[in-house]
């Protein structure tokens, strides 16, 4: 499939979803710790909702890579250490795990 990346990146729908994705990551990070049970419920509901949008579990690794690359780009090589990367990978893995688990329960 030939996709025009420039066109996709400028799409209002894509931009809206990208903003929502970053807001959700920010909210999830603020809920780690004492609110983890509530966060898990939210992510499970979000995972179920994404099934209706046609999102498949195999899409999550690509989103994770894009997130990690974006964080790296914004922090720069000096601040994006291997420990920081490992932390982001772990957090995204945990968040996406709950969403994927919920998707598999819907089917």
N, C-alpha and C positions, 0 to 999 in steps of 0.2 A: 504494500500500500504506500503510495507516494503522498506524503503529508507536507503541506506548505507550513513550516514551523512559524515563519513570520506572520502568516495569516492567523494561525491558532493563537499565538502569543498576544495578538492585538484584539482578539475576539472579546467582546464585552462579557460573554458568558464565561470564558476562560478566566478573565481577570477577576470577575466576581467570585468564582470558585477558588482561585488562588488566594484571594483575601480571606475568604471564609476558612480555608485550610490553615492559614497562618494564625488566624484568630483562635481556631480550635486547638492548635498546638499550644499556643500561649495559655489558653484557659486550662488545658490538661496539665501543663507544667505547674501552674499555680495550685492545682488540686492534688498533686502528688503528696503523699504523707497522710495527714489526718483525714482527708476526703477521698481516699483511694476507692472505697466501696461505692461512693456516689459516682466517681469518675468511671468505674467499671460499668455501672448501669448505663451511664450516658453513652459510653462507647459501644456497648452491646446494642442499644437502641439505634445508634448511628449506623452500625454495621448492618442491621436489619433493613434500615431505610435505604442504604446504598444498594441492596439487592434489587430494589424496585427501579433504581437508576441504571441497572445493567453493570454495576461495578463487580468485578470478579476478584477472588482472592489473589490471583496472579498479578493484578495491577499494583498491589501494595509495595512490593520491592522497588519498583520503578519510582513510585512516589517518595519512598524513603531515600533512595539515592539522590533524587532531585532536592529533597529537603537538606540532606547532609551537604551536598555541593553548594547550596545556597548559603547555608550557615558558614561554611568554609570561606566562601567568597566574601561574605560580609565581615567576618572576623579577621581574615588575612592569615597568612602562613604562620606568623609569629604567635598569634593567640589561639589558632586552631591546632592545638597539640594532639598527639595521638590519644591522650587521655580524654580530651574534650570530644574527639571523634567517637571514641568508644562509648562515652556516656550518651551521646546523641543516638548512636546506633542502638544501644540498650533501651533507651526510653522509647524511641520510635517502634522498636520491635515489640515492646510490651503493649503499647497503645494499639498497634495494628493487630496484634494477637487477639485482643478482645473483639475487635471489629470482625476479623476473619472468623473467629469462633462463632459469633452471632450469625454471620452469613451462612455458615455450614449448617446451623440449626434451622434456618428458614427453609432450606431445600428439602 
